[in-house]
Amino acid sequence: MDTTPQNLTLPPSTAARPDLDWSQVRETILMLNLAVAQIELALRDSGGSVEVLTDSFTGMYGNIMALVEATLDLPDSPVKETLHEAGRSVSMQMQHAIVAFQFYDRLSQRLSHVCRSLEQLTGIVNDPGQLYSPFAWHALQQKIRSKYTMEDEKLMFDTLLETGNVQEALERYVQKKQQEANKDPDIELF
């Protein structure tokens, strides 16, 4: 009678439990997957709250504007003027808050792109046929670059590939944004 379990599977070797099957590539993949999971959780946790805040501010803005409009029907008085000006001031502040929430949406999109890029990187690192293929790496880089919609983001990407220096890539990105803001004062830096 065979007493050997049929489904004996050993857990993969890890840095905490290295064996002859231990691999720095597997450890890298685990850490990349952990980074993706953390980003995904942060996006999921914050997304609902920001959506509620955006909807609330949009609704409040509508109500404030209705109050501002209603003040126009009041007889002229200092109270009418105070109410009208305060309403307009609050509505402008709410518009700024709504714009800030739109920047959060942009941040969420960027982090989602980072997650997808890390997943694709994991795929290359996990596949020995692609891991040592410059063509696979170049294709990945071009795929990531193609996801950028703004020229200053592409410049940052190109600078990083050219120099290997994150700080220089960020500095060029900020410099480009500042040049654009100087040309068009309606552009806000974030």
N, C-alpha and C positions, 0 to 999 in steps of 0.2 A: 504494500500500500504506500503510495506516494504522499508524504506529508508536506511537501513543498507547496507553499501557497501559489496559486496560479497567477494572481494579480499583484505580485510583489513589485511595487514601484518605490524606488528610493527618491526622497526629495532631492531637488537639484542642489548641487554643491553651491555654497555661498561663501562670502568672505568670512562670515562668522563660523562656518562649518566647512572649511576647504578640504577637498580630497583630490584625487588624481584627475577628476573631471572639472576642477575649478577653472573658471575662465574670466579674465578681466573684461572680455566682450560681454559676457552674460551679466556681469556686475554693472557695466555701463548701460546696458539695455534696461536693467531693473531701475537704475537711477533716472534714466530718461522717462520711463513709464511712470515713476513716482512723481516727477515734475509735471508730466501731463495730467495725472490724476489730481494733483494739488491745484493746478490752474483751472481745470474743469470744475472742481468743487467750488472754488472761489467764484467763478463765473455763475455757476448755478445758484449759490447762496445769495449773491448780491443782485443777480438779475431780477428776481421777483421784487425785492425791496425797491430797487430803482424804478421799476415799472410802476409800482404803487405810488412812489413819490412823483413821478412824471405825470401820472393821471391826476393825482391830487392837485398838483400845481397848475395843471392845465384847467381843471375845473374851477379852482380858486380864481385863476386869472379871468375866466369867463364871468364869474360872479362879481369880481371887482369892477370889470368893465361895465357890467349891467348897472352897478351902483353909480359909477362915474356918469354914465348916460342919464340915469335918473336924476342926478343933481342938476342937470341942465334944465329940468322942468321946474326947479324950485325958484322962488322969487330971489332976485339979487340981494345978497347979504354977505357979511363976513363969514358966516357959518357955511353958506353955499360955497364960497371961494375956498375955504379951508378943506371942506369935504372933497371938492373936486380935485384940488391939488394933491391932497393926501392919497386919494384913489389913483390918480395918475402916477404918483411916485411908487406906490405899492405895485401897480401893474408893470412898471418898468423893471422893478426888482424881480418880479416873478418871471418876466421875459428872460432876464439874465440867468435865473435859476434853471429855466427850461433849456436854455442854450448849454448850460453846464451839464445837464443830463444828456444832451446830445453828444457832448464830448465823452461821457462815460460809454455811450454806445460805440463810439469809435475805439475806445480802449478795449471794450469787449471783443470787437472784431479783430483787433490786433492780437489779443491773447488767443483767440480761436485759431488765427493763422499760425501762431507759435506752436500751438498744440498739434495742428496738422503737420507742420514741418518736423516737429520732434517725432511724430509717429512715422513719417516717411524716412527720417534719419535712422530710427530704430530698425526699420525694414532693411535698410542697406547694411547696417552694422550686423544684423542678425543673419544675413545671407552671405556665406563665404564667397560665393560666386560674384557678388557685387562689392563686397567689402574692399577688395583689392583692385577694383576696376575704376580707373580714372573717368571712364565714360559714364559709369553709373553716378559717380559723385558730381560730375559736370551736369548731367541731366537733372539731378536733384537740385543743384544750385539754380539752374535755369527755371525749374518749376517753381521754386520758392520765389525767385525774383519776379516771375510773371504774376504772382499774386499781389504784388505791390501796385497800387493804383496811382500813387503820387510820385512825381519825378524826384522829389527830395528823398523819398524812401529808397528809390532805386539808386540814387547817388550814395546814400549811406551804405547800402548793400555792396555796391561796387567798390567803395572805399575800403570796406572791411575785407573783401576778397583781395584787393590790391595790396593793402598794407598789413593786414592781420592785426590791426590795432583798433580795438573797440572805442577807446577814448577819441582817437582821431576821427573815426567814422561819425561819432555822435557830435563832435565839434563841427564838422562840415555840415551835418544835417541842421544843427541850430543856426549856423551861419547862413545857410540857404534860406531858412525860414525868416530870419531877420532881414535879409535882402528883399524877400518878397513883401514883408510887412512895410518896409520903407517905400517900396514902389506903390503899394496899394494899402493905404491906412485903414481900410475896412477889414483887413485880414487880422484875426486875433491869433496870437501865439498861445499854444497850450502845452 
